[in-house]
Amino acid sequence: MPYLSRIRINPLRAESRKLLASPRAMHAAVQGGIPGPSEQERTLWRLDPDNPHRPQLFVLTTDKPDWNHLVEQAGWPGADSEHYAVRDYAPLLQQLAPGRSFAFRLTANPVQNTNRPDKPTARQKARTEAGDRRSFRLGHRTAAAQLGWFLTRTARWGFDIPTAPHLDGTHDTDDEPPRDIRITTRQRHSFGKGPATAKEAHVVMNSVTFEGRLRITDPAILTGRLLAGIGPSKAYGCGLLTLAPLPERE
C-alpha cells in the first residue's frame, strides 16, 4: 500500500542546510525512514521550497515510513505542531478516471540521448575515440527544450495538458495554443555520487519543476507513473508527480 508523506524542514539548522544543499544527502535521509530493505523499496521524493523559510519534503513510499529521525535532525522537534503527515495514497488513485482534470506538480530531469554531443567533455571524447558506440545521456539546458521534453511525452504517461483556460475556445490562429503548464524553478546540480576519491562517480543534472493542469487519458498508465516516477534521477529528488483534485468544470 503506497503512502505519501509531507515533512516540514527547518532551514536554519546545520543538518537541514546539509540536506537542502545535497540531493545525495537528502536521499540517504529519506532512505533512513523506511523500515524495509532499501533495495526492495520503491521511493520517490521531492523538495518543495515554495516558502524558503518553511521548505517541505514530499516522499512516496510503498511501506508506511517513520520520519522521527528527520524531525530530530532537521525539523522542529520541540514545537507544538504537526511535524510530518503520512497519508494513504490509495484514495487519490481511486479518483483517477478518463477525462478528469487535476492540478499537478513534477520535478524532473529532462534528458536526451545522443551520439554526438555539441560540446563533448574530455571523458566523452575519450569514449568516442575508444570506439564506444553507446549514446550519451545529456540534460536539456534551455526552458524551451525542457518544456518540449515534457509535452512530447504526456501521452506515454497517461494524460495530456489542456489549453490554458483563458484561451479555451478563443484561439483562432494556426499556431499551437499555449498549454496550461509552466516552469516554476530550474536548477543545476553537481555533486559526487560516491566517495570523494572516486572521480568517475559524479552526477550533473538539471532539475526542472513543472506545474499546471492535466487531463487523464489512461488511468492505468498514469497510476503506473505516479507510483514508479517519471524520468531519470529518481534517487535525487526527481520523478515524483503529485496531483490535487480540481472542481469539475461545467
VENSULTA-V687780 format. One record per run of one state. SS is the DSSP state (~ for helix, > for strand, _ for the rest). FROM is the first residue (numbers start at 0). LEN is the number of residues. If there is no record, write none. Layout:
ss = <SS,SS>
from = <FROM,FROM>
len = <LEN,LEN>
This chain:
ss = <_,>,_,~,_,~,_,~,_,>,_,>,_,~,_,>,_,~,_,>,_,>,_,~,_,>,_,~,_,~,_,>,_,>,_,~,_,>,_,>,_,>,_,~,_,~,_,>,_>
from = <0,2,8,13,21,22,31,37,40,43,48,55,61,67,74,83,88,89,93,100,108,110,114,121,129,135,139,142,151,153,157,158,160,162,163,164,167,178,179,180,192,201,216,218,228,233,236,240,245>
len = <2,6,5,8,1,9,6,3,3,5,7,6,6,7,9,5,1,4,7,8,2,4,7,8,6,4,3,9,2,4,1,2,2,1,1,3,11,1,1,12,9,15,2,10,5,3,4,5,5>
